[in-house]
Amino acid sequence: QSYTVLPYYIPFRALTNKDVDNLLVAGKTMAMSFLANAAIRLHPVEFTSGQSAGAAMAYAVQKKLNTTRDIYNQVSGLQNFLKNITPIAWTINGTLYPNTTVTEEYSDDEMDIFI
């Protein structure tokens, strides 16, 4: 049996630390469920999460932002910054993946903004 693996987003909050408000983590240190670990533990995803954390912190330095909450509050700017560096969505056979917008609305507590 085979399964199609399609692109997916990792929520910004997975890169944050609840106890340290100016730290982003990546790779195996990210917050994730046991099931998510099956996909995130792979080296290309770990590398991408590190690049994302680094890009987010570069954006924070450019914009003089001090906390991950400050980055979250300007996430559309971060997404535009990232779009200039790398694709953040893909089209496969005419369908956009991940099949969601990158600015979906979630509660502040969830901080589920995708990068």
Sequence and secondary structure as in RCSB ss.txt:
>XXXX:A:sequence
QSYTVLPYYIPFRALTNKDVDNLLVAGKTMAMSFLANAAIRLHPVEFTSGQSAGAAMAYAVQKKLNTTRDIYNQV
SGLQNFLKNITPIAWTINGTLYPNTTVTEEYSDDEMDIFI
>XXXX:A:secstr
          BGGGGB SS TT B  GGGS   HHHHHHHTSHHHHHHHHHHHHHHHHHHHHTT  SHHHHHHTH
HHHHHHHHTTS SSEEETTEEESSS TT    TTT   B 
